[in-house]
Amino acid sequence: MKRFGMARFSAKIALFSLKKARFRCILINYTFSRTFLETGLGFMDKILQRIHSPEDLRKLTGKELTALPEEIRKRIIDVVSRNGGHLAPNLGTVELTIALHMVFHAPEDKILWDVSHQAYTHKLLTGREDRFDSLRQKGGISGFTKMDESPYDCFGSGHSGTALSAAMGFEVADHLLKKEDRVVAVVGDGALTNGITFEALNNLRSTCRGLILIVNDNKMSIARSTGAISRILNRIITAKLYNRTKSALKYFLRIFPHGENMIGGIQGLENSLKSLLVPGVFFEEMGIRYIGPVNGHNLVDLIRTLRRVKDNDLPVIVHVITEKGRGCKFANEDPELFHGIGKFNPETGELIRSAGAKPTFSAVFGKSLEKLAAQDPKLVTVAAAMAFGCGIPHEFIRKYRERFFDVGIAEEHAIAFAAGLAANGCHPVAAIYATFSQRALDCLFHDVGLQNLPVLLCEDRAGLVEDGPTHHGIYDVSFLRAIPNMSILMPANEDELPMMMEAVLKHPCPAVIRYPKGNSGRPDGDPAPAPIEWGKAAVVREGSDLSFWCAGREIYTALAAADILEKKHGLRAAVVNVRFLKPFDAALFKQYLDKPVITLEDHVKQGGLASIAAELAAGTGCPALISCGWDADEIIPHGSTAKIREEHGFTSEAIAEVVAAKVLSLR
């Protein structure tokens, strides 16, 4: 009797809690809806200029808050049209970012952005609106989050897949240091294909308690049937009423015989309903609470959902559906083109190109790939979510659909996959940005190099780029040189790139071809390059007083410097296009060691061409060895590459003066 009396008492408590919670939910919803819809006093056209921190955001009236997304989008379009940048991703996260800063109190609460190329609105709302015109400019604000730029940027990111792992570190540190902060990771849908994110998800439930993961899904549409049901279900499962009642019911059922079996049956029913109605059973099976999908452009729903999950004591995933390019017709229609874009007309979306612009290395790579695919039925192309950026045209993908594979943001998998293709008789060509290929180093070593498999890796964006240190392709040679059997080639101009691709396919081996963003700057009338001879450099210009040894398009920097040296100082300089960093033409190099040698490379000197030259020149009595490149211990910032080169003395004029002073001092 005592047990049943206790049961009746528990049931009354549960009923009272249910009524109280229901009244509170009605009151909160009514108050919030009225505040949001009312016309606020003090409404101004330039709302954004009055926001210097998220605290100012929370002071806005309902009308101002409603108008703010459009104003932010106009600001982003205007600045990106002039400076270049990531347009479509940022237009899609405007409301989501506003909701995050409305609900969470950064910088005390930590918001981590995966890749962070979708954090422009975050920058605008955290005290950087007055500097936003300097986006991606030398000395201006970065296109990515940077810890030394703002206290609101709690973690820097330029590569995909790191946010969840880092957020878990923040959450555990909060627990150990007894902080009360909330930690939120915002992960773009593409990042969920990244192996690092999967590793973090596998570890999330056993490591963290209250971490919130926002999945910004900008490729799915909200289906009307499933969407409506899931929204209703989410309102139920995120509400305190639902969770309190569920806890009370579990306590109540445990009193009865076979109560645990009854609880198990109810949980099974709940899971079955979720499997049917909600696309989050994968996460639920991992012990992570799933909420979604939520309309990422409905501020009311976003704020309501985030408030409900804010104090959750279990890891929770909020699945938010957004549109890339939202609010901009041309970016919305072609989100791939306007993902990362240069200057364009903000009214029409027409790209602004330099008059007489020549084909880029990327475009030449795409055309060469199509030609080689037509000749070789065994050729297979692998991309890692950047096919278009690497120059692979849509026509090629449609024409060779069975021989083209985009594996997503998974560079390690791309290289191991290519190794399997090569081991079984195919001729794989993997197209990856130089900065992202660093992630696949172990696979290049273990799966390709050690087994001497003929995988061709074509590295775009090799060298300095405008996006800054997370994207500069200036570190990879120092890694690649140590990989067994690996050949490393660098074309000086667009004509040499297809020649090198053909040479590698005719000389099957593990190989990397590195080439920069844009074109070579090759002058009109420049003679056609000599045929590629495996492992051999090419003398572009003869000279008797010194020699320039150049990697890639730096031969044109050297040729201009050689002209200055001859006209101004009477010094005749030879210019050599190294072509191969590995195998390096050591025999030819040693013939020039009786005179000063200058190396030029758009790469860090440590481990690159400068190191190769120093290793070969050691003990030979070479009168002078001058290295022009980047210092591995100096972080090269974002901004115009021309201005950065000028500041670092990496121009033909500056190099000529340094060389002249050194050579003339030896006489």
PLY file of the C-alpha trace (Angstrom):
ply
format ascii 1.0
element vertex 667
property float x
property float y
property float z
element edge 666
property int vertex1
property int vertex2
end_header
0.00 0.00 0.00
2.89 2.32 0.84
4.35 1.77 -2.66
1.02 2.61 -4.37
0.58 5.72 -2.17
3.99 6.86 -3.31
2.96 6.26 -6.90
-0.15 8.43 -6.53
1.98 11.19 -4.97
4.47 11.02 -7.87
1.67 11.17 -10.40
0.28 14.33 -8.76
3.71 15.96 -8.86
4.07 15.06 -12.53
0.59 16.48 -13.32
1.34 19.70 -11.43
4.68 20.08 -13.26
2.94 19.49 -16.56
0.32 22.21 -15.94
2.92 24.68 -14.66
5.23 24.07 -17.58
2.37 24.36 -20.05
1.32 27.74 -18.63
4.93 28.97 -18.70
5.38 27.87 -22.35
2.17 29.67 -23.40
3.23 32.83 -21.57
6.77 32.83 -23.05
5.51 32.15 -26.58
2.90 34.91 -26.31
5.37 37.45 -24.93
8.06 36.64 -27.47
5.70 36.62 -30.46
4.20 39.96 -29.45
7.61 41.56 -28.91
8.86 40.24 -32.21
5.89 41.45 -34.23
5.40 44.86 -32.59
6.77 47.94 -34.29
9.65 49.22 -32.17
10.43 52.89 -31.57
13.63 54.32 -32.92
13.66 52.25 -36.12
16.46 53.38 -38.46
17.60 52.45 -41.94
21.17 51.71 -40.79
20.52 49.29 -37.96
23.85 47.55 -38.43
25.84 50.70 -37.64
24.34 50.73 -34.14
25.46 47.18 -33.37
28.89 47.19 -31.75
28.42 43.94 -29.84
25.79 41.21 -29.46
24.44 43.15 -26.47
23.31 45.88 -28.89
21.66 43.21 -31.02
19.50 42.14 -28.08
18.23 45.72 -27.64
16.66 45.84 -31.09
12.90 46.05 -31.49
10.95 43.38 -33.30
10.73 45.48 -36.46
14.45 46.21 -36.43
15.28 42.56 -35.90
13.07 41.62 -38.83
14.76 44.16 -41.12
18.32 43.35 -40.02
18.96 40.25 -42.23
18.30 42.16 -45.46
20.64 44.96 -44.38
23.37 42.47 -43.51
23.03 40.74 -46.87
23.34 44.05 -48.71
26.48 44.85 -46.72
28.05 41.48 -47.47
27.23 41.65 -51.20
28.66 45.16 -51.44
31.98 44.35 -49.74
32.52 40.95 -51.38
31.79 42.41 -54.82
34.76 44.77 -54.29
37.15 42.56 -52.29
36.22 39.03 -53.33
35.44 36.37 -50.77
32.91 33.72 -49.82
29.54 35.09 -50.86
26.98 32.28 -51.07
27.85 30.55 -47.75
27.59 33.81 -45.80
24.29 34.85 -47.34
22.89 31.56 -46.09
23.87 31.94 -42.42
22.57 35.43 -41.65
19.49 34.49 -39.60
21.31 31.59 -37.95
24.10 33.90 -36.77
21.63 36.49 -35.48
19.79 33.78 -33.54
23.03 32.41 -32.05
24.06 35.83 -30.75
20.55 36.53 -29.49
20.50 33.35 -27.40
24.13 32.80 -26.41
26.30 35.37 -24.68
29.62 35.42 -26.51
32.49 35.78 -25.79
31.70 34.06 -22.47
29.75 31.44 -24.37
31.94 29.97 -27.10
30.77 29.81 -30.74
33.12 27.89 -33.03
32.70 28.07 -36.81
33.80 25.16 -38.94
35.94 26.39 -41.85
34.63 29.83 -40.74
34.17 31.10 -44.29
30.50 31.52 -43.31
31.28 33.85 -40.36
30.95 37.27 -42.05
27.68 38.02 -40.21
29.39 36.95 -36.98
32.09 39.55 -37.63
29.51 42.25 -38.39
27.68 41.60 -35.12
30.79 41.50 -32.94
32.26 44.96 -33.30
33.84 44.77 -36.74
31.22 46.47 -38.90
33.29 49.65 -39.16
36.26 47.60 -40.49
34.28 45.29 -42.72
35.31 47.22 -45.85
38.85 45.95 -45.20
37.75 42.31 -45.50
40.57 40.15 -46.94
42.71 43.26 -47.55
46.29 43.64 -46.33
46.08 44.86 -42.73
42.29 44.39 -42.69
40.05 41.77 -41.16
40.40 38.17 -42.24
37.91 36.21 -44.29
38.06 33.56 -41.54
37.90 33.61 -37.75
41.18 34.50 -36.06
41.87 34.37 -32.35
44.09 37.45 -32.44
41.49 39.50 -34.33
38.67 39.48 -31.79
37.79 37.87 -28.43
34.61 36.69 -30.14
36.75 34.49 -32.42
37.52 31.89 -29.77
39.11 29.50 -32.27
40.62 30.07 -35.71
39.67 27.93 -38.66
40.27 27.81 -42.40
40.18 24.07 -43.05
37.11 21.91 -42.66
36.33 19.45 -39.91
38.04 20.98 -36.87
35.19 22.80 -35.12
33.54 19.87 -33.37
36.80 18.44 -32.03
37.91 21.87 -30.79
34.48 22.57 -29.29
34.70 19.31 -27.36
38.03 20.52 -26.00
36.40 23.79 -24.92
33.50 21.96 -23.27
35.71 19.57 -21.30
37.96 22.47 -20.25
34.87 24.34 -18.98
33.96 21.34 -16.85
37.47 20.90 -15.45
37.86 24.62 -14.73
34.31 24.81 -13.31
33.09 27.40 -15.81
29.41 27.84 -16.65
29.91 28.75 -20.33
27.96 27.12 -23.14
29.85 25.79 -26.17
28.38 25.75 -29.69
29.98 24.34 -32.84
28.54 25.46 -36.19
29.41 22.86 -38.81
28.66 23.29 -42.51
27.02 20.32 -44.18
30.13 19.61 -46.24
32.19 19.23 -43.07
30.13 16.21 -42.07
31.88 14.31 -44.87
35.20 15.06 -43.22
36.87 12.23 -41.34
37.83 14.46 -38.42
34.17 15.27 -37.78
33.23 11.59 -37.84
35.98 10.83 -35.34
34.68 13.60 -33.09
31.08 12.39 -33.36
32.19 8.93 -32.33
33.78 10.40 -29.21
31.18 13.06 -28.42
28.74 11.19 -26.15
31.45 9.65 -23.98
33.37 12.91 -23.58
30.92 15.82 -23.41
27.68 16.65 -21.71
26.08 19.90 -22.81
27.78 20.67 -26.11
25.53 21.95 -28.91
26.31 21.11 -32.52
24.58 23.19 -35.20
24.52 21.38 -38.54
24.18 24.08 -41.19
22.70 22.06 -44.02
22.54 24.26 -47.11
21.89 21.61 -49.76
18.63 20.02 -48.61
15.19 21.44 -49.12
12.53 21.21 -46.44
9.97 18.69 -47.61
6.47 19.90 -46.80
5.12 16.68 -45.33
8.09 15.58 -43.29
9.03 19.15 -42.43
5.68 20.00 -40.88
5.52 16.83 -38.78
9.13 17.11 -37.66
8.64 20.73 -36.59
5.74 19.69 -34.39
7.71 16.76 -33.01
10.71 18.97 -32.32
8.60 21.40 -30.33
7.54 18.49 -28.20
10.93 16.87 -27.67
12.78 20.14 -26.98
10.29 21.46 -24.45
10.99 21.16 -20.72
7.41 19.91 -20.34
8.16 16.88 -22.50
11.41 16.01 -20.76
10.06 16.59 -17.21
7.01 14.49 -17.93
9.15 11.73 -19.43
11.40 11.71 -16.35
8.42 11.62 -13.98
6.80 8.82 -15.99
10.00 6.76 -15.84
10.15 7.24 -12.06
6.50 6.29 -11.74
6.77 3.14 -13.88
9.78 1.82 -11.95
7.49 1.30 -8.93
5.53 -1.40 -10.72
6.60 -4.95 -11.46
8.15 -5.14 -14.94
8.38 -1.35 -14.90
11.78 -1.37 -16.64
10.28 -3.41 -19.49
7.48 -0.86 -19.83
10.04 1.98 -19.97
11.96 0.10 -22.63
8.81 -0.35 -24.68
7.98 3.35 -24.51
11.53 4.30 -25.52
11.33 1.86 -28.40
8.10 3.48 -29.56
9.68 6.93 -29.30
12.70 5.81 -31.33
10.49 4.18 -33.94
8.53 7.41 -34.35
11.76 9.36 -34.71
13.05 6.89 -37.29
9.85 7.40 -39.25
9.46 11.15 -38.88
12.88 12.63 -38.11
16.08 12.12 -40.15
18.24 12.04 -37.02
18.17 8.43 -35.91
21.87 8.10 -36.85
22.79 10.66 -34.20
20.29 9.33 -31.67
21.85 5.89 -31.96
25.19 7.49 -31.04
23.64 8.89 -27.87
23.35 12.43 -29.24
20.00 14.17 -29.06
18.79 15.25 -32.51
16.61 18.28 -33.18
15.52 19.17 -36.68
15.25 20.04 -39.35
14.66 23.70 -38.45
14.06 26.44 -41.01
17.33 28.38 -40.95
15.70 31.55 -42.27
12.91 31.77 -39.70
14.30 33.82 -36.82
11.41 33.03 -34.48
11.83 29.26 -34.90
15.60 29.47 -34.64
15.60 31.54 -31.47
12.89 29.39 -29.89
14.77 26.17 -30.69
18.14 27.46 -29.48
16.63 28.71 -26.22
15.11 25.31 -25.57
18.35 23.39 -26.15
20.63 25.91 -24.46
20.56 24.26 -21.05
20.48 20.67 -22.24
22.61 18.32 -20.13
23.36 15.97 -23.05
25.10 16.59 -26.38
22.52 17.87 -28.85
22.53 18.33 -32.62
20.33 21.01 -34.15
19.81 20.40 -37.87
19.28 23.76 -39.59
18.26 24.04 -43.24
19.63 27.09 -45.04
19.98 28.26 -48.65
23.36 29.18 -50.04
23.12 32.58 -51.68
19.88 33.46 -49.88
18.58 36.90 -50.87
20.85 37.25 -53.91
19.40 35.92 -57.16
22.64 35.15 -58.99
24.37 33.64 -55.93
21.30 31.53 -55.15
21.07 30.23 -58.72
24.78 29.37 -58.93
26.01 28.81 -55.35
29.03 26.84 -56.53
30.38 29.70 -58.63
29.67 32.24 -55.88
30.96 30.06 -53.05
34.36 31.75 -53.21
34.47 34.52 -55.79
36.60 37.42 -57.01
35.30 40.89 -57.82
31.87 41.10 -59.49
29.10 43.52 -60.36
26.80 43.56 -57.28
23.75 44.33 -59.42
24.14 41.60 -62.05
26.69 39.15 -60.64
28.87 39.53 -63.73
32.47 38.72 -62.91
35.00 41.53 -63.32
37.98 40.22 -65.24
41.15 42.02 -66.23
41.26 43.12 -69.85
43.05 40.56 -71.96
43.20 38.07 -69.09
44.95 34.87 -70.08
43.79 31.31 -69.27
44.57 30.23 -65.73
46.49 27.12 -64.72
43.19 25.72 -63.38
41.43 26.17 -66.74
44.34 24.61 -68.60
44.32 21.68 -66.20
40.62 21.08 -66.93
41.15 21.12 -70.70
44.19 18.86 -70.45
42.28 16.43 -68.28
39.50 16.19 -70.85
42.02 15.54 -73.64
43.82 12.84 -71.65
40.54 11.19 -70.61
39.54 10.91 -74.27
42.87 9.23 -75.06
43.07 6.95 -72.03
39.99 4.94 -70.96
41.79 3.96 -67.75
42.12 7.55 -66.56
39.98 8.25 -63.49
39.59 11.66 -61.83
39.17 12.15 -58.08
38.24 15.47 -56.43
37.74 16.43 -52.78
34.75 18.82 -52.88
36.64 21.40 -54.97
36.22 20.06 -58.52
35.02 23.38 -59.93
37.67 25.35 -58.03
40.36 23.05 -59.42
39.20 23.75 -62.95
37.26 20.56 -63.69
34.35 21.80 -65.86
30.79 20.54 -65.55
30.97 19.31 -69.14
33.82 17.00 -68.24
31.91 15.61 -65.26
28.84 14.93 -67.41
30.89 13.38 -70.21
32.98 11.13 -67.97
30.55 10.58 -65.13
31.61 6.98 -64.60
35.25 8.02 -64.32
34.79 11.07 -62.08
34.46 10.84 -58.29
33.99 13.74 -55.88
34.54 12.20 -52.45
33.66 15.34 -50.48
35.87 17.06 -47.94
37.92 13.93 -47.35
41.41 14.35 -48.73
42.80 11.30 -46.92
40.11 9.12 -48.43
40.67 10.70 -51.86
44.34 9.67 -51.89
43.77 6.17 -50.44
40.92 5.68 -52.92
43.22 6.77 -55.75
45.85 4.33 -54.49
43.34 1.50 -54.73
42.45 2.57 -58.27
46.12 2.58 -59.24
46.83 -0.77 -57.62
44.08 -2.33 -59.70
45.15 -0.98 -63.08
43.57 2.48 -63.41
45.38 5.79 -63.94
44.04 8.08 -61.21
44.45 11.87 -61.25
43.54 13.56 -57.96
42.84 17.31 -57.99
43.28 19.02 -54.60
44.34 22.47 -53.41
47.93 22.49 -52.13
46.91 23.63 -48.65
44.33 20.82 -48.34
46.68 18.13 -49.62
48.60 18.50 -46.36
45.79 16.57 -44.71
46.51 13.53 -46.85
50.22 13.27 -46.07
50.02 9.93 -44.30
48.06 8.43 -47.18
50.54 9.85 -49.69
53.33 8.23 -47.68
51.73 4.96 -46.56
49.36 4.14 -49.42
51.06 5.72 -52.43
54.77 6.30 -51.84
55.70 3.13 -49.97
53.87 0.99 -52.52
55.18 3.01 -55.47
51.71 3.39 -56.98
51.19 5.65 -60.02
48.87 8.25 -58.49
49.09 11.74 -59.99
48.20 14.52 -57.55
47.58 17.88 -59.24
47.89 20.64 -56.65
46.12 23.88 -57.43
46.77 27.10 -55.46
50.44 26.17 -54.88
52.00 29.39 -53.59
50.76 32.54 -51.89
47.00 33.30 -52.08
44.82 36.20 -50.90
42.99 34.16 -48.24
45.93 34.09 -45.84
47.91 31.60 -43.76
45.32 28.82 -43.64
45.26 28.71 -47.44
48.78 29.59 -48.57
50.16 26.64 -50.53
53.73 27.25 -49.39
54.48 24.36 -47.05
53.83 21.12 -48.93
57.16 20.58 -50.73
58.97 20.25 -47.42
56.63 17.35 -46.63
56.52 15.78 -50.07
60.28 15.58 -50.60
60.60 13.00 -47.83
58.06 10.59 -49.32
59.69 7.58 -51.03
59.34 7.31 -54.82
57.52 10.66 -55.01
58.26 12.95 -57.98
57.53 16.69 -57.67
57.06 18.83 -60.78
56.35 22.56 -61.23
55.33 24.05 -64.60
56.71 27.50 -65.37
53.77 28.37 -67.59
50.45 27.08 -68.88
52.04 25.22 -71.82
54.23 23.16 -69.50
51.33 21.91 -67.38
49.76 19.57 -70.00
53.25 18.50 -71.05
54.00 17.47 -67.47
50.68 15.66 -67.08
51.42 13.61 -70.20
54.98 12.95 -69.02
53.80 11.59 -65.66
51.21 9.31 -67.26
53.88 7.98 -69.64
56.32 7.55 -66.75
54.05 5.88 -64.16
55.10 6.75 -60.61
53.76 8.59 -57.57
53.87 12.24 -58.64
52.72 15.72 -57.65
52.38 18.60 -60.11
52.19 21.96 -58.31
50.87 25.14 -59.93
49.63 28.48 -58.60
46.33 30.30 -58.66
45.78 32.44 -61.73
48.16 32.45 -64.67
51.93 32.56 -65.02
52.21 36.13 -66.23
54.05 34.82 -69.24
54.85 37.68 -71.63
53.48 37.70 -75.16
55.90 36.28 -77.69
57.58 33.99 -75.19
58.89 30.96 -77.11
57.29 27.56 -76.67
58.90 25.51 -73.92
61.34 22.74 -74.75
60.04 19.16 -74.45
59.94 17.65 -70.96
62.87 15.36 -70.24
62.29 13.36 -67.08
64.24 14.72 -64.12
65.94 17.42 -66.18
65.94 21.19 -65.75
65.76 23.62 -68.70
68.14 26.54 -69.23
65.93 29.47 -70.27
68.71 32.06 -70.51
72.48 31.80 -70.61
74.71 33.95 -68.39
78.33 34.02 -67.17
78.26 35.95 -63.88
75.60 34.18 -61.80
72.59 31.91 -62.15
68.95 32.02 -61.08
67.34 28.65 -60.30
63.58 29.03 -60.33
60.59 26.91 -59.35
57.49 27.36 -61.49
56.44 30.77 -62.72
59.22 32.46 -60.74
61.31 32.17 -63.90
59.53 35.33 -65.08
60.52 37.12 -61.86
64.09 35.98 -62.51
64.09 36.99 -66.19
62.97 40.50 -65.27
65.62 40.67 -62.53
68.25 39.44 -65.01
67.34 42.27 -67.40
67.80 44.82 -64.59
71.14 43.32 -63.57
72.48 43.49 -67.10
71.24 46.99 -67.91
72.04 48.58 -64.56
75.09 46.65 -63.33
76.52 44.88 -66.37
75.96 41.45 -64.84
74.88 38.57 -67.07
72.67 36.08 -65.28
71.66 32.61 -66.41
68.06 31.60 -65.70
67.22 27.94 -65.15
63.72 26.47 -64.92
64.15 23.55 -62.48
60.90 21.83 -63.62
61.60 18.90 -61.25
62.11 19.46 -57.54
62.35 15.68 -57.26
64.20 14.10 -58.97
66.32 17.26 -59.05
68.80 17.89 -61.85
71.85 17.81 -59.55
74.30 17.25 -62.40
73.32 20.49 -64.16
73.15 22.41 -60.87
76.73 21.50 -59.94
77.97 22.98 -63.22
76.92 26.43 -61.98
78.43 26.30 -58.48
81.59 28.22 -59.44
79.47 31.39 -59.60
76.84 32.85 -57.23
73.55 30.94 -57.25
70.14 32.47 -56.46
67.04 30.34 -55.84
63.50 31.67 -56.34
60.41 29.86 -55.10
56.88 30.77 -54.00
57.30 28.43 -51.03
59.02 28.42 -47.65
62.76 28.19 -48.03
63.05 25.51 -45.36
62.57 22.17 -47.09
61.99 23.62 -50.55
64.26 24.61 -53.43
66.51 26.63 -51.12
67.17 23.53 -49.02
67.86 21.42 -52.11
70.41 23.99 -53.31
72.04 24.27 -49.88
72.37 20.49 -49.61
74.03 20.22 -53.03
76.26 23.29 -52.59
77.58 22.29 -49.17
81.37 21.92 -49.26
81.71 22.87 -52.94
83.13 26.36 -52.42
80.17 28.08 -54.10
80.97 31.82 -53.68
77.41 32.80 -52.73
74.01 31.17 -52.30
71.05 33.56 -52.04
67.59 32.16 -51.31
64.42 34.07 -52.22
61.23 32.61 -50.73
59.22 32.68 -47.53
60.41 32.07 -43.99
58.68 29.08 -42.39
58.65 30.79 -38.97
56.88 33.91 -40.26
53.11 33.70 -40.68
52.32 35.39 -43.99
49.04 37.34 -43.62
46.06 37.64 -45.95
45.79 40.34 -48.56
46.97 41.20 -52.04
49.79 38.84 -52.97
51.44 41.60 -55.02
51.58 43.89 -51.99
52.86 41.11 -49.74
55.63 40.28 -52.21
56.55 43.95 -52.42
56.75 44.30 -48.63
58.96 41.21 -48.40
61.31 42.28 -51.18
60.12 39.50 -53.45
59.98 41.58 -56.65
62.31 41.61 -59.64
63.61 45.08 -58.73
64.30 44.28 -55.08
65.90 40.92 -55.90
68.13 42.51 -58.55
69.49 45.06 -56.05
70.19 42.44 -53.36
71.93 40.18 -55.88
73.96 43.03 -57.39
75.21 44.14 -53.98
76.28 40.62 -53.08
77.90 39.70 -56.41
79.75 43.00 -56.78
81.05 42.71 -53.21
82.77 39.44 -54.16
84.88 41.13 -56.86
0 1
1 2
2 3
3 4
4 5
5 6
6 7
7 8
8 9
9 10
10 11
11 12
12 13
13 14
14 15
15 16
16 17
17 18
18 19
19 20
20 21
21 22
22 23
23 24
24 25
25 26
26 27
27 28
28 29
29 30
30 31
31 32
32 33
33 34
34 35
35 36
36 37
37 38
38 39
39 40
40 41
41 42
42 43
43 44
44 45
45 46
46 47
47 48
48 49
49 50
50 51
51 52
52 53
53 54
54 55
55 56
56 57
57 58
58 59
59 60
60 61
61 62
62 63
63 64
64 65
65 66
66 67
67 68
68 69
69 70
70 71
71 72
72 73
73 74
74 75
75 76
76 77
77 78
78 79
79 80
80 81
81 82
82 83
83 84
84 85
85 86
86 87
87 88
88 89
89 90
90 91
91 92
92 93
93 94
94 95
95 96
96 97
97 98
98 99
99 100
100 101
101 102
102 103
103 104
104 105
105 106
106 107
107 108
108 109
109 110
110 111
111 112
112 113
113 114
114 115
115 116
116 117
117 118
118 119
119 120
120 121
121 122
122 123
123 124
124 125
125 126
126 127
127 128
128 129
129 130
130 131
131 132
132 133
133 134
134 135
135 136
136 137
137 138
138 139
139 140
140 141
141 142
142 143
143 144
144 145
145 146
146 147
147 148
148 149
149 150
150 151
151 152
152 153
153 154
154 155
155 156
156 157
157 158
158 159
159 160
160 161
161 162
162 163
163 164
164 165
165 166
166 167
167 168
168 169
169 170
170 171
171 172
172 173
173 174
174 175
175 176
176 177
177 178
178 179
179 180
180 181
181 182
182 183
183 184
184 185
185 186
186 187
187 188
188 189
189 190
190 191
191 192
192 193
193 194
194 195
195 196
196 197
197 198
198 199
199 200
200 201
201 202
202 203
203 204
204 205
205 206
206 207
207 208
208 209
209 210
210 211
211 212
212 213
213 214
214 215
215 216
216 217
217 218
218 219
219 220
220 221
221 222
222 223
223 224
224 225
225 226
226 227
227 228
228 229
229 230
230 231
231 232
232 233
233 234
234 235
235 236
236 237
237 238
238 239
239 240
240 241
241 242
242 243
243 244
244 245
245 246
246 247
247 248
248 249
249 250
250 251
251 252
252 253
253 254
254 255
255 256
256 257
257 258
258 259
259 260
260 261
261 262
262 263
263 264
264 265
265 266
266 267
267 268
268 269
269 270
270 271
271 272
272 273
273 274
274 275
275 276
276 277
277 278
278 279
279 280
280 281
281 282
282 283
283 284
284 285
285 286
286 287
287 288
288 289
289 290
290 291
291 292
292 293
293 294
294 295
295 296
296 297
297 298
298 299
299 300
300 301
301 302
302 303
303 304
304 305
305 306
306 307
307 308
308 309
309 310
310 311
311 312
312 313
313 314
314 315
315 316
316 317
317 318
318 319
319 320
320 321
321 322
322 323
323 324
324 325
325 326
326 327
327 328
328 329
329 330
330 331
331 332
332 333
333 334
334 335
335 336
336 337
337 338
338 339
339 340
340 341
341 342
342 343
343 344
344 345
345 346
346 347
347 348
348 349
349 350
350 351
351 352
352 353
353 354
354 355
355 356
356 357
357 358
358 359
359 360
360 361
361 362
362 363
363 364
364 365
365 366
366 367
367 368
368 369
369 370
370 371
371 372
372 373
373 374
374 375
375 376
376 377
377 378
378 379
379 380
380 381
381 382
382 383
383 384
384 385
385 386
386 387
387 388
388 389
389 390
390 391
391 392
392 393
393 394
394 395
395 396
396 397
397 398
398 399
399 400
400 401
401 402
402 403
403 404
404 405
405 406
406 407
407 408
408 409
409 410
410 411
411 412
412 413
413 414
414 415
415 416
416 417
417 418
418 419
419 420
420 421
421 422
422 423
423 424
424 425
425 426
426 427
427 428
428 429
429 430
430 431
431 432
432 433
433 434
434 435
435 436
436 437
437 438
438 439
439 440
440 441
441 442
442 443
443 444
444 445
445 446
446 447
447 448
448 449
449 450
450 451
451 452
452 453
453 454
454 455
455 456
456 457
457 458
458 459
459 460
460 461
461 462
462 463
463 464
464 465
465 466
466 467
467 468
468 469
469 470
470 471
471 472
472 473
473 474
474 475
475 476
476 477
477 478
478 479
479 480
480 481
481 482
482 483
483 484
484 485
485 486
486 487
487 488
488 489
489 490
490 491
491 492
492 493
493 494
494 495
495 496
496 497
497 498
498 499
499 500
500 501
501 502
502 503
503 504
504 505
505 506
506 507
507 508
508 509
509 510
510 511
511 512
512 513
513 514
514 515
515 516
516 517
517 518
518 519
519 520
520 521
521 522
522 523
523 524
524 525
525 526
526 527
527 528
528 529
529 530
530 531
531 532
532 533
533 534
534 535
535 536
536 537
537 538
538 539
539 540
540 541
541 542
542 543
543 544
544 545
545 546
546 547
547 548
548 549
549 550
550 551
551 552
552 553
553 554
554 555
555 556
556 557
557 558
558 559
559 560
560 561
561 562
562 563
563 564
564 565
565 566
566 567
567 568
568 569
569 570
570 571
571 572
572 573
573 574
574 575
575 576
576 577
577 578
578 579
579 580
580 581
581 582
582 583
583 584
584 585
585 586
586 587
587 588
588 589
589 590
590 591
591 592
592 593
593 594
594 595
595 596
596 597
597 598
598 599
599 600
600 601
601 602
602 603
603 604
604 605
605 606
606 607
607 608
608 609
609 610
610 611
611 612
612 613
613 614
614 615
615 616
616 617
617 618
618 619
619 620
620 621
621 622
622 623
623 624
624 625
625 626
626 627
627 628
628 629
629 630
630 631
631 632
632 633
633 634
634 635
635 636
636 637
637 638
638 639
639 640
640 641
641 642
642 643
643 644
644 645
645 646
646 647
647 648
648 649
649 650
650 651
651 652
652 653
653 654
654 655
655 656
656 657
657 658
658 659
659 660
660 661
661 662
662 663
663 664
664 665
665 666
